[in-house]
Amino acid sequence: MSADARGASERMSLAPVKAAVPEIEAIPLPEDAVQILLAGILTLLVLAALYFAASLAIPFVFAFVLNFMLQPVMRVIMRARVPKMLAALLVLLLFFGAVLGLGSSVAAPAAGWMAHAPESLSRFEARLNVLRRPLDQLQRSFGELDKIVEPTGSSTGITVKEPGFTTYLFSSTRNLLVGFFSMSVLLYFLLISGDLFLRRLVEILPRLSDKKRAVALSHEIERNISIYLVTITIMNVAVGILTGIATYLCGLSDPLLWGAMATLLNFILLLGPLTGIAILCVVGLTAFDSLWHAFLPAILYLAIHLTESQVATPLLLARRFTLNPVAVIMSLLFWYWMWGVAGALLAIPMLATCKITCDRIGPLMALGHFLGGEPRTAEE
């Protein structure tokens, strides 16, 4: 066989392989090891500062995230010739009024359930009486084990008296009020400033290409985060309404309370719905006699949540907002460890902002590609 014939045969054999491999645009990778090391050190230092300055950082991050969501509303109001300061005040009043209205509407039912908590817990304990005997046996076994391993001889111990519940409650309430006030003030000035930070950034950038990239990046972050937050809020409200209807049909009292609980918990991915299922299981066991009736509200809530998370929300957000599921879970767990419930609420908006930013900056495109999920095709 001649050389030309062999070459043609090899090209024909490799053609199906090349056709099966999709063309992937080359992603630039950082090559300077010193810069990578310095970036890693800087990231660790920033995370350490955020951990120790959580009481200061959380209100600031909340203010910036809410600014992304409320800035389009601010522009709509300003188109009606409303002064900027008055428009920002009106946006804040509408937003916090809705939040306070929801909280006040469920305060009375929640107080009623808390008042009957001892009676409900006694009923719940009676329903779980079947587990008492093995648990008591296990507790006695651990007690005997403690006696065996307990060192002999007298020892003098020092007991540190921890702050009481009243002191802890007062301190937590004070910190919450201070954080809420700080967030509100910063959010008000962010709404007033609008794109002031963007204009200042564009003015100091040296090249026209950098100026265009900064403008495009800022607009894309605001647009995507706004769409995400608004869509998730609408879907969570829908989940709350359906959960309230389901609990009403099941015979639970105060369906508004359970609907509001489902709405708020659904903002926390994974952990929130699991908490809601556990709460509805406990409430069902204290409210109904038969087991199937007791677990029915939790089962219906789980079905509503699965429909929302696996069908409705991906259908609305998948084309515009795709994230790596593993990165989502890692972000959720990490920020919950860093900042608690506030971190869990902020985990996904911060992850989305990081991905959009990385997609626009050359050396960080590889990280943005890793954070992205599988885009849905038209057939899917």
KANORBEL-V91716 format. One record per pair of residues at least 12 apart in sequence whose ideal C-beta (glycine too) atoms are under 10 Angstrom apart, sorted by the first residue. I is the first residue (numbers start at 1). J is the second residue. If there is no record, write none. Layout:
{{I;J} {I;J}}
This chain:
{{24;369} {25;365} {25;369} {26;365} {27;362} {27;365} {27;366} {27;367} {27;368} {27;369} {27;370} {28;361} {28;362} {28;363} {28;364} {28;365} {28;366} {29;362} {29;363} {29;365} {29;366} {30;362} {30;363} {30;364} {30;365} {30;366} {30;367} {31;363} {32;363} {35;363} {36;363} {39;363} {39;364} {47;334} {47;338} {50;335} {50;338} {50;339} {50;343} {51;337} {51;338} {51;339} {54;179} {54;338} {54;339} {54;340} {54;342} {54;343} {55;175} {55;176} {55;178} {55;179} {55;182} {55;339} {56;178} {56;179} {56;182} {57;338} {57;339} {57;342} {57;346} {58;179} {58;182} {58;183} {58;338} {58;339} {58;340} {58;342} {58;343} {58;345} {58;346} {59;178} {59;179} {59;180} {59;181} {59;182} {59;183} {59;184} {59;185} {59;186} {59;187} {59;342} {60;179} {60;182} {60;183} {60;186} {60;187} {60;190} {61;183} {61;335} {61;339} {61;342} {61;343} {61;345} {61;346} {61;349} {61;350} {62;179} {62;180} {62;182} {62;183} {62;184} {62;186} {62;187} {62;342} {62;345} {62;346} {62;349} {63;182} {63;183} {63;184} {63;185} {63;186} {63;187} {63;188} {63;189} {63;190} {63;191} {64;183} {64;186} {64;187} {64;190} {64;225} {64;346} {64;349} {64;350} {64;353} {65;183} {65;187} {65;225} {65;229} {65;345} {65;346} {65;349} {65;350} {65;353} {66;91} {66;92} {66;95} {66;183} {66;184} {66;186} {66;187} {66;190} {66;191} {66;229} {66;349} {67;186} {67;187} {67;188} {67;189} {67;190} {67;191} {67;193} {67;194} {67;222} {67;225} {67;226} {68;190} {68;221} {68;222} {68;223} {68;224} {68;225} {68;226} {68;227} {68;228} {68;229} {68;349} {68;352} {68;353} {69;95} {69;222} {69;225} {69;226} {69;227} {69;228} {69;229} {69;230} {69;233} {69;349} {70;88} {70;91} {70;92} {70;94} {70;95} {70;187} {70;190} {70;191} {70;226} {70;229} {71;91} {71;190} {71;191} {71;194} {71;195} {71;222} {71;225} {71;226} {72;222} {72;223} {72;226} {72;227} {72;230} {73;87} {73;90} {73;91} {73;94} {73;95} {73;191} {73;226} {73;230} {74;87} {74;88} {74;90} {74;91} {74;92} {74;190} {74;191} {74;192} {74;194} {75;87} {75;194} {76;91} {77;90} {77;91} {77;94} {77;191} {78;91} {78;194} {84;191} {84;192} {84;193} {84;194} {85;188} {85;191} {85;192} {87;191} {87;192} {88;187} {88;188} {88;189} {88;190} {88;191} {88;192} {88;193} {88;194} {89;188} {89;191} {89;192} {90;191} {91;187} {91;188} {91;191} {92;184} {92;187} {92;188} {92;191} {95;184} {95;187} {96;180} {96;184} {96;187} {102;237} {102;240} {102;256} {102;259} {102;260} {102;263} {102;264} {103;260} {103;264} {105;256} {105;257} {105;259} {105;260} {106;254} {106;256} {106;257} {106;258} {106;259} {106;260} {106;261} {106;263} {106;264} {107;257} {107;260} {108;254} {108;256} {108;257} {109;253} {109;254} {109;255} {109;256} {109;257} {109;258} {109;260} {109;261} {110;254} {110;257} {110;260} {110;261} {112;253} {112;254} {112;257} {113;253} {113;254} {113;257} {113;283} {113;286} {116;286} {117;286} {119;286} {120;282} {120;283} {120;285} {120;286} {120;287} {121;282} {121;286} {122;286} {123;285} {123;286} {123;287} {124;281} {124;282} {124;283} {124;284} {124;285} {124;286} {124;287} {125;285} {125;286} {126;285} {126;286} {127;282} {127;284} {127;285} {127;286} {127;288} {127;289} {127;291} {127;294} {128;285} {179;342} {195;215} {195;218} {195;219} {195;222} {197;218} {198;214} {198;215} {198;217} {198;218} {198;219} {198;222} {199;214} {199;215} {201;214} {201;215} {201;217} {201;218} {202;214} {202;215} {202;218} {213;360} {213;361} {213;362} {214;360} {216;360} {217;356} {217;357} {217;359} {217;360} {217;361} {218;356} {218;357} {218;360} {220;356} {220;357} {220;359} {220;360} {221;352} {221;353} {221;354} {221;355} {221;356} {221;357} {221;360} {222;353} {222;356} {223;320} {223;356} {224;317} {224;320} {224;321} {224;349} {224;352} {224;353} {224;355} {224;356} {225;321} {225;348} {225;349} {225;350} {225;352} {225;353} {225;356} {227;316} {227;317} {227;320} {227;321} {228;313} {228;316} {228;317} {228;320} {228;321} {228;323} {228;348} {228;349} {228;352} {228;353} {229;267} {229;348} {229;349} {229;352} {231;312} {231;313} {231;316} {231;317} {231;320} {231;321} {232;266} {232;267} {232;269} {232;308} {232;313} {232;316} {232;317} {232;321} {232;348} {232;349} {233;263} {233;266} {233;267} {234;312} {234;313} {234;316} {235;263} {235;266} {235;308} {235;309} {235;312} {235;313} {235;316} {235;317} {236;262} {236;263} {236;264} {236;265} {236;266} {236;267} {236;272} {236;308} {236;313} {237;259} {237;260} {237;262} {237;263} {237;266} {238;262} {238;263} {238;266} {238;304} {238;308} {238;312} {239;259} {239;262} {239;263} {239;265} {239;266} {239;273} {239;276} {239;301} {239;304} {239;305} {239;307} {239;308} {239;309} {239;312} {239;313} {240;256} {240;258} {240;259} {240;260} {240;261} {240;262} {240;263} {240;264} {240;265} {240;266} {240;304} {241;255} {241;259} {241;262} {241;263} {241;304} {242;259} {242;262} {242;300} {242;301} {242;303} {242;304} {242;305} {242;307} {242;308} {243;255} {243;258} {243;259} {243;260} {243;261} {243;262} {243;263} {243;265} {243;266} {243;276} {243;280} {243;297} {243;300} {243;301} {243;304} {243;305} {244;256} {244;257} {244;258} {244;259} {244;260} {244;261} {244;262} {244;263} {245;258} {245;259} {245;300} {245;304} {246;258} {246;259} {246;262} {246;280} {246;296} {246;297} {246;298} {246;299} {246;300} {246;301} {246;303} {246;304} {247;259} {247;261} {247;262} {247;280} {247;283} {247;284} {247;287} {247;296} {247;297} {247;298} {247;300} {247;301} {248;297} {249;296} {249;297} {249;300} {250;280} {250;284} {250;287} {250;288} {250;293} {250;294} {250;296} {250;297} {250;298} {250;299} {250;300} {250;301} {251;284} {251;287} {251;288} {251;293} {251;296} {251;297} {252;280} {252;283} {252;284} {252;287} {252;288} {252;296} {252;297} {253;283} {253;287} {254;283} {255;297} {257;283} {258;276} {258;279} {258;280} {258;283} {258;297} {258;301} {261;275} {261;276} {261;279} {261;280} {261;283} {261;301} {262;276} {262;279} {262;280} {262;301} {262;304} {262;305} {263;276} {264;276} {264;345} {265;277} {265;279} {265;301} {265;305} {266;304} {266;305} {266;308} {266;309} {266;313} {267;341} {267;344} {267;345} {267;348} {268;332} {268;336} {268;341} {268;343} {268;344} {268;345} {268;347} {268;348} {269;309} {269;328} {269;329} {269;331} {269;332} {269;336} {269;344} {269;345} {269;347} {269;348} {270;309} {270;328} {270;329} {270;332} {270;333} {270;336} {270;344} {271;332} {271;333} {271;336} {271;341} {271;344} {272;305} {272;341} {272;344} {272;345} {273;301} {273;302} {273;304} {273;305} {273;306} {273;308} {273;309} {274;302} {274;305} {276;298} {276;301} {276;302} {276;305} {277;295} {277;297} {277;298} {277;299} {277;301} {277;302} {277;305} {278;298} {279;297} {279;298} {279;301} {280;294} {280;295} {280;296} {280;297} {280;298} {280;299} {280;300} {280;301} {280;302} {281;294} {281;295} {281;297} {281;298} {281;299} {281;301} {282;294} {282;298} {283;297} {283;298} {284;296} {284;297} {284;298} {284;299} {285;298} {314;373} {314;376} {314;380} {315;376} {318;373} {318;374} {318;375} {318;376} {318;380} {319;375} {319;376} {319;377} {319;378} {320;375} {321;348} {321;352} {321;355} {321;356} {321;372} {321;373} {322;355} {322;371} {322;372} {322;373} {322;374} {322;375} {322;376} {323;348} {323;351} {323;352} {323;355} {323;371} {323;372} {323;373} {324;351} {324;355} {324;369} {324;370} {324;371} {324;372} {324;373} {324;374} {325;373} {325;374} {326;370} {326;371} {326;373} {327;351} {327;354} {327;355} {327;367} {327;370} {327;371} {327;372} {327;373} {328;347} {328;348} {328;351} {328;352} {328;371} {328;373} {329;347} {330;347} {330;351} {331;343} {331;344} {331;346} {331;347} {331;348} {331;350} {331;351} {331;352} {331;354} {331;371} {332;344} {332;345} {332;347} {332;348} {332;351} {333;347} {334;347} {334;351} {335;347} {335;348} {335;350} {335;351} {351;371} {352;371} {354;367} {354;368} {354;371} {355;367} {355;368} {355;369} {355;370} {355;371} {355;372} {355;373} {356;368} {356;371} {358;370} {358;371} {358;372} {359;371} {359;372}}
